[in-house]
Amino acid sequence: MMADTLATIPPMVIGGSIITTVSFILHIIGFSTTYWYKIGDVVHMGLWKSCIQLNGVEVCKNFADAPERDAQLAAAGVMESLALVAFVAALVCAFLKMFVLKEKGIMFVVTGLLNFIAGGLALIGTVVFATISSGGITLDSSNFHYSFGLCIVGGIGGIFTGIVFMLAWRWVRS
């Protein structure tokens, strides 16, 4: 029975859903880890907290606990949070398209747009983070680390999947 169901789903929808899922997972890992920026083996930071090695012990501080928070860092966190919500919505719509609303062509468009939004917001969030400057100090681009890269890859995946769903919509319409 499951094979019959999968046989009726266009291959581009299955492929797009797989890419959306992978992009979402990569984005979650990058979003939640503290390795967006790393200085040697001593300091690393993410969107939500920074950690420092003191005498072999790692001490982390949440940015929310700071008396003042950098506006660009907050903006990057907001963009990445919105991207996460858009990825979840895109996944829900992709699975609705595959299993519930099979005949609704508009679901291609909705899922594609949600993927574009998720990818775009993730990439904008990384650009905002990369351009953080405070007191004349800017981040050295050679110190960006894997969490930062995973959000970039997830964002690119979101945009690519948006294209796949739009092409699937055009292909099915023809």
Backbone as CSV, one residue per row, in Angstrom:
resi,resn,N_x,N_y,N_z,CA_x,CA_y,CA_z,C_x,C_y,C_z
1,MET,0.816,-1.189,0.000,0.000,0.000,0.000,0.864,1.259,0.000
2,MET,1.925,1.251,0.788,2.817,2.407,0.833,3.502,2.604,-0.520
3,ALA,3.840,1.519,-1.200,4.477,1.620,-2.513,3.533,2.266,-3.527
4,ASP,2.239,1.947,-3.431,1.257,2.565,-4.320,1.181,4.064,-4.065
5,THR,1.216,4.451,-2.804,1.152,5.866,-2.447,2.370,6.603,-2.981
6,LEU,3.558,6.051,-2.777,4.788,6.698,-3.233,4.866,6.761,-4.756
7,ALA,4.285,5.790,-5.437,4.335,5.768,-6.898,3.533,6.917,-7.509
8,THR,2.558,7.430,-6.779,1.732,8.518,-7.313,2.323,9.903,-7.034
9,ILE,3.373,9.962,-6.247,3.991,11.244,-5.901,5.042,11.572,-6.959
10,PRO,4.985,12.782,-7.526,6.012,13.157,-8.512,7.418,13.093,-7.902
11,PRO,8.388,12.563,-8.660,9.758,12.431,-8.145,10.354,13.756,-7.659
12,MET,9.984,14.864,-8.309,10.524,16.160,-7.880,10.015,16.534,-6.486
13,VAL,8.809,16.106,-6.145,8.267,16.389,-4.814,9.009,15.555,-3.768
14,ILE,9.264,14.299,-4.086,10.018,13.452,-3.162,11.433,14.019,-2.977
15,GLY,12.096,14.344,-4.078,13.443,14.913,-4.002,13.462,16.229,-3.258
16,GLY,12.503,17.103,-3.556,12.421,18.387,-2.873,12.185,18.221,-1.380
17,SER,11.360,17.256,-1.017,11.082,17.005,0.401,12.316,16.481,1.123
18,ILE,13.081,15.644,0.446,14.323,15.137,1.043,15.317,16.276,1.237
19,ILE,15.460,17.133,0.237,16.395,18.263,0.346,15.934,19.235,1.427
20,THR,14.630,19.479,1.520,14.099,20.337,2.583,14.434,19.758,3.952
21,THR,14.249,18.464,4.114,14.542,17.808,5.389,16.019,17.929,5.752
22,VAL,16.897,17.670,4.791,18.342,17.783,5.042,18.717,19.225,5.368
23,SER,18.173,20.183,4.622,18.455,21.601,4.877,17.978,22.004,6.272
24,PHE,16.819,21.528,6.656,16.268,21.801,7.981,17.174,21.242,9.078
25,ILE,17.630,20.015,8.916,18.512,19.396,9.914,19.825,20.162,10.020
26,LEU,20.412,20.522,8.881,21.657,21.300,8.909,21.435,22.651,9.579
27,HIS,20.312,23.270,9.279,20.009,24.572,9.890,19.838,24.436,11.399
28,ILE,19.145,23.404,11.859,18.960,23.207,13.300,20.309,23.029,14.004
29,ILE,21.187,22.241,13.414,22.499,22.024,14.040,23.259,23.349,14.121
30,GLY,23.309,24.075,13.018,24.012,25.359,13.025,23.363,26.366,13.945
31,PHE,22.053,26.399,13.960,21.269,27.335,14.768,21.523,27.146,16.259
32,SER,21.654,25.900,16.676,21.681,25.603,18.106,23.075,25.440,18.708
33,THR,24.109,25.368,17.891,25.449,25.144,18.430,26.221,26.461,18.563
34,THR,27.276,26.430,19.367,28.025,27.651,19.694,29.325,27.770,18.905
35,TYR,29.319,27.317,17.691,30.539,27.402,16.888,30.323,28.211,15.612
36,TRP,29.686,29.357,15.745,29.563,30.267,14.604,30.884,30.987,14.390
37,TYR,31.542,31.290,15.487,32.796,32.048,15.429,33.715,31.482,16.495
38,LYS,34.970,31.229,16.120,35.911,30.603,17.042,37.249,31.321,16.954
39,ILE,37.810,31.614,18.119,39.141,32.230,18.182,40.057,31.230,18.871
40,GLY,40.935,30.620,18.079,41.847,29.610,18.618,41.077,28.494,19.306
41,ASP,41.668,27.986,20.389,40.997,26.959,21.191,40.436,27.555,22.475
42,VAL,40.360,28.880,22.518,39.995,29.558,23.756,38.545,30.041,23.767
43,VAL,38.094,30.671,22.695,36.776,31.302,22.668,35.978,30.787,21.472
44,HIS,34.702,30.500,21.696,33.782,30.217,20.591,32.413,30.751,20.960
45,MET,31.680,31.170,19.950,30.358,31.745,20.198,29.377,31.336,19.116
46,GLY,28.114,31.387,19.485,27.035,31.123,18.551,26.060,32.285,18.583
47,LEU,24.836,32.019,18.227,23.814,33.061,18.235,23.326,33.380,19.640
48,TRP,23.443,32.406,20.546,22.787,32.532,21.841,23.736,32.648,23.017
49,LYS,24.963,32.155,22.869,25.910,32.250,23.973,27.343,32.164,23.473
50,SER,28.250,32.571,24.351,29.676,32.466,24.046,30.347,31.661,25.152
51,CYS,31.416,30.978,24.795,32.126,30.125,25.741,33.613,30.450,25.682
52,ILE,34.260,30.326,26.834,35.688,30.587,26.930,36.313,29.498,27.799
53,GLN,37.518,29.084,27.437,38.269,28.106,28.224,39.093,28.851,29.270
54,LEU,38.835,28.574,30.533,39.589,29.172,31.628,40.201,28.060,32.458
55,ASN,41.530,27.933,32.423,42.248,26.903,33.182,41.692,25.503,32.922
56,GLY,41.406,25.210,31.655,40.913,23.891,31.277,39.431,23.670,31.514
57,VAL,38.728,24.674,31.986,37.288,24.565,32.244,36.554,25.505,31.293
58,GLU,35.527,24.979,30.623,34.761,25.809,29.706,33.654,26.534,30.466
59,VAL,33.641,27.863,30.331,32.631,28.696,30.974,31.826,29.366,29.866
60,CYS,30.502,29.186,29.914,29.641,29.756,28.885,28.691,30.772,29.500
61,LYS,28.416,31.821,28.744,27.476,32.861,29.175,26.428,33.047,28.084
62,ASN,25.160,33.064,28.506,24.071,33.332,27.575,24.032,34.822,27.270
63,PHE,23.824,35.157,26.000,23.727,36.560,25.622,22.504,37.226,26.246
64,ALA,21.466,36.447,26.505,20.245,37.004,27.107,20.503,37.525,28.524
65,ASP,21.532,36.991,29.188,21.867,37.420,30.545,22.721,38.683,30.576
66,ALA,23.228,39.100,29.432,24.081,40.285,29.376,23.246,41.544,29.586
67,PRO,23.821,42.556,30.224,23.050,43.787,30.435,22.704,44.505,29.124
68,GLU,23.541,44.320,28.121,23.303,44.941,26.830,23.656,43.935,25.739
69,ARG,22.806,43.819,24.744,23.040,42.851,23.666,23.258,43.588,22.354
70,ASP,24.210,43.105,21.580,24.503,43.708,20.292,23.287,43.585,19.377
71,ALA,22.892,44.691,18.756,21.696,44.712,17.904,21.859,43.804,16.691
72,GLN,23.043,43.764,16.106,23.246,42.905,14.937,23.171,41.433,15.316
73,LEU,23.706,41.084,16.471,23.633,39.697,16.930,22.176,39.311,17.180
74,ALA,21.410,40.217,17.769,19.983,39.966,17.991,19.253,39.816,16.654
75,ALA,19.581,40.668,15.700,18.941,40.595,14.377,19.270,39.275,13.684
76,ALA,20.520,38.838,13.792,20.905,37.555,13.191,20.117,36.418,13.847
77,GLY,19.969,36.469,15.169,19.191,35.450,15.875,17.731,35.435,15.446
78,VAL,17.157,36.615,15.261,15.760,36.712,14.810,15.622,36.125,13.403
79,MET,16.529,36.495,12.505,16.466,35.974,11.126,16.572,34.450,11.101
80,GLU,17.513,33.915,11.869,17.691,32.456,11.903,16.502,31.767,12.557
81,SER,15.885,32.409,13.550,14.687,31.842,14.181,13.517,31.814,13.199
82,LEU,13.341,32.894,12.453,12.278,32.932,11.444,12.534,31.906,10.337
83,ALA,13.805,31.729,9.977,14.150,30.707,8.978,13.769,29.321,9.485
84,LEU,14.012,29.072,10.759,13.656,27.784,11.355,12.148,27.544,11.277
85,VAL,11.357,28.551,11.597,9.893,28.439,11.515,9.464,28.186,10.067
86,ALA,10.083,28.896,9.120,9.731,28.712,7.705,10.107,27.308,7.220
87,PHE,11.237,26.776,7.696,11.614,25.402,7.333,10.576,24.405,7.855
88,VAL,10.125,24.590,9.088,9.108,23.694,9.651,7.828,23.782,8.821
89,ALA,7.412,24.999,8.485,6.200,25.172,7.674,6.373,24.536,6.293
90,ALA,7.557,24.678,5.695,7.817,24.074,4.381,7.745,22.554,4.456
91,LEU,8.291,21.983,5.516,8.227,20.524,5.676,6.789,20.048,5.855
92,VAL,6.028,20.758,6.659,4.628,20.391,6.865,3.877,20.443,5.531
93,CYS,4.086,21.514,4.765,3.406,21.641,3.468,3.858,20.574,2.482
94,ALA,5.147,20.236,2.500,5.640,19.192,1.593,4.977,17.849,1.901
95,PHE,4.868,17.513,3.177,4.236,16.256,3.531,2.721,16.285,3.304
96,LEU,2.113,17.444,3.503,0.693,17.574,3.149,0.497,17.351,1.650
97,LYS,1.386,17.921,0.843,1.293,17.768,-0.615,1.445,16.299,-1.006
98,MET,2.355,15.595,-0.351,2.605,14.208,-0.725,1.486,13.263,-0.302
99,PHE,0.902,13.488,0.876,0.016,12.468,1.428,-1.433,12.892,1.627
100,VAL,-1.726,14.196,1.707,-3.091,14.619,2.004,-3.695,15.409,0.845
101,LEU,-3.028,16.452,0.440,-3.551,17.357,-0.587,-2.874,17.110,-1.932
102,LYS,-2.899,15.872,-2.371,-2.180,15.458,-3.581,-2.619,16.215,-4.828
103,GLU,-3.878,16.530,-4.917,-4.413,17.160,-6.128,-4.343,18.679,-6.113
104,LYS,-3.904,19.265,-5.029,-3.858,20.725,-4.896,-2.541,21.266,-5.440
105,GLY,-2.580,21.834,-6.638,-1.391,22.379,-7.276,-0.796,23.565,-6.531
106,ILE,-1.648,24.290,-5.809,-1.164,25.464,-5.076,-0.168,25.065,-3.997
107,MET,-0.201,23.806,-3.541,0.739,23.359,-2.510,2.173,23.360,-3.020
108,PHE,2.371,23.164,-4.342,3.710,23.307,-4.912,4.223,24.721,-4.668
109,VAL,3.374,25.684,-4.958,3.752,27.095,-4.841,3.993,27.463,-3.388
110,VAL,3.093,27.066,-2.506,3.232,27.394,-1.083,4.518,26.793,-0.522
111,THR,4.765,25.525,-0.821,5.971,24.863,-0.322,7.217,25.502,-0.914
112,GLY,7.170,25.820,-2.201,8.314,26.479,-2.832,8.594,27.835,-2.213
113,LEU,7.546,28.633,-1.999,7.731,29.957,-1.391,8.248,29.857,0.034
114,LEU,7.741,28.913,0.799,8.232,28.738,2.171,9.704,28.337,2.181
115,ASN,10.110,27.514,1.224,11.527,27.155,1.123,12.377,28.359,0.733
116,PHE,11.892,29.158,-0.216,12.611,30.396,-0.585,12.769,31.301,0.632
117,ILE,11.679,31.462,1.382,11.710,32.323,2.565,12.696,31.776,3.599
118,ALA,12.625,30.476,3.864,13.529,29.863,4.848,14.986,30.034,4.425
119,GLY,15.266,29.720,3.171,16.641,29.849,2.678,17.114,31.283,2.686
120,GLY,16.262,32.191,2.241,16.629,33.605,2.206,16.894,34.164,3.597
121,LEU,16.015,33.849,4.541,16.209,34.333,5.913,17.468,33.751,6.546
122,ALA,17.735,32.472,6.294,18.946,31.850,6.845,20.194,32.542,6.291
123,LEU,20.187,32.826,4.995,21.351,33.489,4.389,21.481,34.937,4.854
124,ILE,20.365,35.634,4.970,20.415,37.016,5.468,20.931,37.027,6.909
125,GLY,20.491,36.071,7.725,20.970,35.978,9.106,22.468,35.767,9.186
126,THR,23.006,34.939,8.288,24.459,34.717,8.302,25.205,35.971,7.841
127,VAL,24.644,36.694,6.884,25.280,37.946,6.430,25.270,38.971,7.559
128,VAL,24.155,39.088,8.258,24.071,40.032,9.379,25.097,39.656,10.446
129,PHE,25.211,38.371,10.755,26.194,37.925,11.743,27.623,38.231,11.276
130,ALA,27.884,37.958,10.003,29.243,38.146,9.467,29.677,39.604,9.467
131,THR,28.728,40.516,9.468,29.070,41.938,9.409,29.006,42.619,10.765
132,ILE,28.922,41.826,11.837,28.885,42.411,13.185,30.149,43.237,13.407
133,SER,29.932,44.442,13.883,31.064,45.293,14.271,30.643,46.081,15.501
134,SER,31.543,46.143,16.446,31.247,46.840,17.686,32.492,47.589,18.140
135,GLY,32.364,48.874,18.342,33.495,49.678,18.794,34.659,49.664,17.818
136,GLY,34.358,49.599,16.520,35.406,49.583,15.513,36.043,48.217,15.298
137,ILE,35.578,47.206,16.010,36.106,45.846,15.868,35.153,45.049,14.994
138,THR,35.684,44.425,13.945,34.871,43.564,13.084,35.348,42.128,13.224
139,LEU,34.503,41.197,12.869,34.860,39.782,12.953,35.817,39.416,11.818
140,ASP,36.833,38.647,12.145,37.798,38.168,11.155,37.168,36.989,10.412
141,SER,37.047,37.108,9.107,36.343,36.088,8.324,37.016,34.721,8.369
142,SER,38.270,34.655,8.762,38.940,33.351,8.834,38.556,32.577,10.097
143,ASN,37.797,33.188,10.998,37.422,32.528,12.247,35.984,32.017,12.276
144,PHE,35.240,32.173,11.175,33.900,31.601,11.144,34.041,30.090,11.161
145,HIS,33.113,29.423,11.854,33.296,27.993,12.065,32.107,27.199,11.537
146,TYR,32.004,25.913,11.917,31.076,25.000,11.261,29.599,25.362,11.438
147,SER,29.190,25.889,12.575,27.776,26.241,12.774,27.336,27.298,11.766
148,PHE,28.203,28.270,11.560,27.965,29.329,10.582,27.813,28.715,9.183
149,GLY,28.724,27.820,8.838,28.692,27.161,7.525,27.465,26.298,7.326
150,LEU,27.036,25.600,8.374,25.855,24.749,8.250,24.604,25.569,7.967
151,CYS,24.507,26.746,8.583,23.348,27.606,8.303,23.394,28.137,6.872
152,ILE,24.590,28.390,6.358,24.717,28.810,4.955,24.281,27.680,4.027
153,VAL,24.762,26.469,4.286,24.396,25.320,3.444,22.895,25.055,3.531
154,GLY,22.330,25.145,4.743,20.885,24.974,4.898,20.107,26.031,4.120
155,GLY,20.585,27.274,4.147,19.931,28.352,3.400,19.983,28.125,1.899
156,ILE,21.141,27.713,1.405,21.273,27.408,-0.024,20.352,26.251,-0.396
157,GLY,20.283,25.244,0.475,19.378,24.116,0.243,17.925,24.555,0.182
158,GLY,17.546,25.500,1.044,16.179,26.017,1.034,15.848,26.714,-0.275
159,ILE,16.757,27.538,-0.751,16.527,28.236,-2.022,16.472,27.237,-3.181
160,PHE,17.385,26.275,-3.173,17.395,25.252,-4.222,16.076,24.476,-4.216
161,THR,15.601,24.115,-3.028,14.350,23.369,-2.942,13.163,24.218,-3.379
162,GLY,13.214,25.516,-3.102,12.169,26.404,-3.605,12.095,26.338,-5.118
163,ILE,13.243,26.331,-5.758,13.300,26.209,-7.224,12.730,24.861,-7.666
164,VAL,13.098,23.792,-6.955,12.611,22.447,-7.318,11.084,22.394,-7.253
165,PHE,10.494,22.937,-6.187,9.025,22.890,-6.066,8.344,23.761,-7.111
166,MET,8.942,24.886,-7.456,8.355,25.730,-8.513,8.444,25.023,-9.869
167,LEU,9.561,24.362,-10.129,9.693,23.601,-11.378,8.711,22.433,-11.405
168,ALA,8.520,21.777,-10.268,7.554,20.671,-10.202,6.145,21.172,-10.508
169,TRP,5.813,22.337,-9.989,4.505,22.937,-10.251,4.339,23.216,-11.734
170,ARG,5.363,23.815,-12.355,5.303,24.105,-13.804,5.236,22.811,-14.617
171,TRP,5.973,21.800,-14.187,6.041,20.536,-14.912,4.693,19.818,-14.848
172,VAL,4.054,19.819,-13.707,2.764,19.139,-13.542,1.671,19.897,-14.291
173,ARG,1.760,21.228,-14.308,0.765,22.043,-15.031,0.809,21.817,-16.528
174,SER,1.987,21.540,-17.054,2.147,21.410,-18.520,1.556,20.124,-19.047
